[in-house]
Amino acid sequence: VTGPVGSTVDGARRAYIALSCLVEPGNRDLGIAVTQDGPVRTLDRLLAGRLPGRLLAAAAPRLRAEHPLRIADAASAEADRLGARLVTPLDKEWPAQLADLVRISFETDRRIDRDTFPPLCLWVRGSWPLADVLQRSVAVVGARAATEYGDHVATELAYGLAERGWTVVSGGAYGIDAAAHRGALAANGTTVAVLACGVDRPYPAGNTNLFERIAETGLLISEWPPGAEPHRHRFLIRNRVIAALTRGTVIVEAAARSGATATLRRATQLRRAAMAVPGPVTSAMSVGTHEWLRRDDTRLVTGWQHVLEEVGAIGTDLAPVPRGPEHAHDRLDAGSAQVLEAVPLRRVASPDDIAANAGLAVPDALRALGVLLAGGYVVQRHGGYTLAPAGPPTRIAPAGERHEAKRSDDTAPG
Amino acid sequence: VTGPVGSTVDGARRAYIALSCLVEPGNRDLGIAVTQDGPVRTLDRLLAGRLPGRLLAAAAPRLRAEHPLRIADAASAEADRLGARLVTPLDKEWPAQLADLVRISFETDRRIDRDTFPPLCLWVRGSWPLADVLQRSVAVVGARAATEYGDHVATELAYGLAERGWTVVSGGAYGIDAAAHRGALAANGTTVAVLACGVDRPYPAGNTNLFERIAETGLLISEWPPGAEPHRHRFLIRNRVIAALTRGTVIVEAAARSGATATLRRATQLRRAAMAVPGPVTSAMSVGTHEWLRRDDTRLVTGWQHVLEEVGAIGTDLAPVPRGPEHAHDRLDAGSAQVLEAVPLRRVASPDDIAANAGLAVPDALRALGVLLAGGYVVQRHGGYTLAPAGPPTRIAPAGERHEAKRSDDTAPG
C-alpha cells in the first residue's frame, strides 16, 4: 500500500481511521477539510501538503514514519487485539447525531471553541451497536469531588433512567460520573463511558472494575487510539461527544467555574436539553449547578421523571433519532413494522409478549416475526426474539464477530 | 353621629376604617364598590342597602349594633389604647404599591381568587412610616416545618438584605418566617411582620418575644382589627399583602402543594420578582420550591446578592416606589433636592457626611439643610439630620404622637 488512498468504501473508511490517528480529535482545520471534501480527498490533500500549515505540522511526525493506509490497518489490528472495534461515519452503527457538532463548530467562537468538530472514528469496546444503544440516551455528569448527596442523587437518577430503558452516558470519572454508571448497572440497564484516553487502559485506574462491568454490558468509547494518555485538554474535547451523543445532559454537582459544566454548555449549543439538579446553597459542590440554573436555558430536575419530560419532548417523544434517508422499517408492510416495534432491543421477548405488545393475535405476530427474521430485522435467542444488531457482521470487523459470539451467550442487559 | 358619613377627608378616612371593620379584608364586592365610588359613597350605599346582597349580609350584624362612624371612632380609640395606629389610603404613609392588587383582582379568576382587593385600612404597631419602611423591601417566606437548612438560609438571607438597608417582610410564623425576622433583627435592620390576626395578640404566641422586638424596631401590620383570630383562610388573604408591599418574594422552603408558595404566586401575578432558594432534592421541604423553580417566572437565588439583582432591576434600581402624582421633592430647588437625597432614612447623619454624600461643600449643604428643615423635609437629632417622618403628627393620630416621642429617644435601627 503505497499508492493513492482510493475511493472505495473501504478506502474511505481507512481514510477516516488514518485521519483520526494523525491529528487530535475535534481539530478545526481537519474538520473543515473533511466536511468540504470527505476523508479520501482530505487525506490526499494532506499527503500532498495542500492543507493549512499547522495541520500539516501536526500530522507530519506520524506521516513521515508510515503510510496512512498502514496506520489504518495497524489501528484495526490493534482494535482486534484489544477486543475493540473501530466505528466510522461510514458504518451503520455510527451515531448520526454527532453530525450536529459540525453546525456548532461553524457557529461558535473559533478562538474559544477550536476543537468541536465531530470525531472521525470511535474506538468501541462492548457488544451492542453504538447507534442503537445511544438512540435513547441521557448524559449524567458532574464533579469528581462529589458529596455524598451528589453521589446519592446521581445513582438514583441513573437507576431510574436505566430502569426505563434509557442509556446513561457519562465520562467514567470519580464522583458523579462513577455514581451514574453504577446506578445504571444496578438497574441492569445500559451505560456508556466516553473516555478521554485509550480504551485499552481506561482512566482513572481506580475505576477499572467499573470499566470492565461497563464493557461487559454497555460500551466503552474513545476518540483516542489505545495508549493515549488522559491529558487535561482531552477531557474538554471529549465532553462535546457526551453532549452530542445524548438527547440531554444533566449535571448533578459542579463547583463554581468548574469543568463539570462544560458538557452542559455544549448541550445548550447543540440544542439538546440542558438540565441540572439543585442542591443545598450551602454546598460548594452545588455552586456551579445553581449558576447554570439561573440561566433560562437550563431546566431544574429533581429526578428521572423530570429528565424524561425534557428529553422525551424532543421531536416525537421517544421517536428514534433519524439515521439517514432510508430506514429499515420503511421497507416493511404495516403488520410487520407493527410487530418490529414490539420487539425489544437488548432483551429477549417471547412471541406471546410480542403479540400482546403489538396488539395482535399470536399467529399473526408469529407470521410477522418470520418475515422479520428472514429479513434480518430480528434474531432468535432462547426461544424468544430480540432486535438484530444494527450493522452486519462484516461491517463490525473481526471484533464484531467476537461480539456476535458473545451475544449468543445472552449476556444482554435487562 | 347619626347623619350621613360626609365628604371631608376625615369623613373619608373614617369610612375606610368603618368599612374595613365591617367586612373581611380583600372582599371582592366591597373592593369593586370602593374602587368605583370611593369609601364615602360606598358606605352610604351600604347603609342604604344598595350593594350586593351577600355583602350587605356580611356587614349586617355589626351595622345593626352600631353606626359606622362610631365603629371607626371606636377603632381609633382601640388603636390608641394598644399603642397602635390606623393607616388608610388617605394617609401619607399608606404604601401606594398596594393599589396593584386592584389590577390583579380584575385580571385573576374570580372563582379562585375572590378576596384579592387591597386592604382599606391597616393596623400598625411600630414607629416608622409604613411607606418609607416598605420602600425598599423584600418578602422572605416559607414553610413552618422548616429544616435546619432552611432556617439557616433564611436567616443568612434576611441578615444580608437588612444589613444593606432592605426591609425584610414576612408573616411571623414559625420556621422560615421567624428565621427571616430574626436574621433582619440580628443585622440591626428593619423587619415587618404582616399578621393574619389582630396586632394586639400576634399569632403564634410562641413568637411573642419576637413580635415585641419587631414592634420596637420595625412594624407589626394587620388588616384585621384587634381580637381577630388567625383563621386558616385569613393567612391566604394576608399573603397578597406581603406580596404587594414588597418588590419581590423569596421562598426558602416549601412542601409540595403547600400554602407557602401562595405568596410567590401573588408576587408573580403582581409582576413582582418571584424567587426561590433551592435545597437538596432529597428534602420534602424543598419539593415546593423546586416545583416553582421549574417555572420560567421564578428565579433561583442562593443569597442576598442574587435577590438584590432581581429587586434592584425593577424600575431605576433603588428608585423610591412612586407614592402619587405630587412628590415632596418636586417642590424643591435642585441643590436642596440633592441634599435631601443624601439625608438618611431612619439614621442620623452629620452635616459633613451629608455634604460628602451629596458631593457639595459643607456650607452649601448646611444652607440646603436649613431649607429642608424649614420645609419639614428633615428633622434634627443629636446634632445631625434624618428624614422627617412621612405623615404630619396630626395624621398619625394619638398613637403617632407617642411614636414621635419615641423617635426622639433615637431608637432608630442601624
Interface residues (C-beta under 8 A of the other chain):
Chain A: Y149 H152 V153 V277 P278 G279 P280 V281 T282 S286 V287 H290 L293 R294 D296 R299 L300 T302 G303 H306
Chain B: Y149 H152 V153 V277 P278 G279 P280 V281 T282 S286 V287 H290 L293 R294 D296 R299 L300 T302 G303 H306
